[in-house]
Amino acid sequence: MTTVTTAYRSSDLEPSSDVCALLFGWEGTLFGTPDFNYNVLNRTLAAHGADIDQRWFDQHHHLPIVDMVTRACEHSSVTADPHAIIAERNRLTERLFTTIQPNTLVHKLIHRHQPSLPIGVVTTSDRSVVTASMRAFRLDTTMSVVVTRDAVVRGTPYPDGHLLACRRLGLPATGVQVYEATDNGIQAARAAGVAHIIDVRPLLRRSTASVGNDSARLLDFARRWDPFGGPPAEDIMVQFGLTPTAFTERIAQLR
């Protein structure tokens, strides 16, 4: 039987004593970007005259990306090369991913438990974007398994991604705890039969609000390091959970 727990405090994230591995969603779970994939695809399609909304995206994002873009064009009676649109979307995604905010409480949880538990990611995002994001935030060496859109025929809300991750880990789904920030992700994990699901959305909203209210501390930190050519990347990550690029962009917006 699957149990679903809503995380309001960092202590709510702690793994149950009976789990053998932890699986995380990417969009909205590891990073505070629950609408990132939709926004990027919507912007790219709009440039070609195709129009989708969040509801359409939620109903179709389990499809392979080529099929999804093809149907989006058909939905808007637009004639366009889906592969060209996908290439444009990938370029836009790679430009924007440095602006995403990490869920630092979840990142700390991963680093705390990685020595004793296998850690993995299950997402309908593209591997190139996920790999680049994990490398930028130093998560790439902590993951035992990464299942992205290209690895399964059906994404969430179907359980295929979670089941594949469990097979690659050599573990039954009943021994796995999943962290998610979307209804589709929770539905997929439940359908896979995982032991425990943690809904991180309330905690993520609190964490994001905290970062948003931290402008004064960001500016003070930047000013103290200005005479030395800027702060070290490690200090930026520890203090704010940001990459140097994201930190620089935030400071430029605040000054």
Summary of the structure (lengths in Angstrom):
residues: 255
radius of gyration: 18.8
end to end distance: 51.9
largest distance: 57.5
contacts: 816
relative contact order: 0.18
helix: 56%
strand: 11%
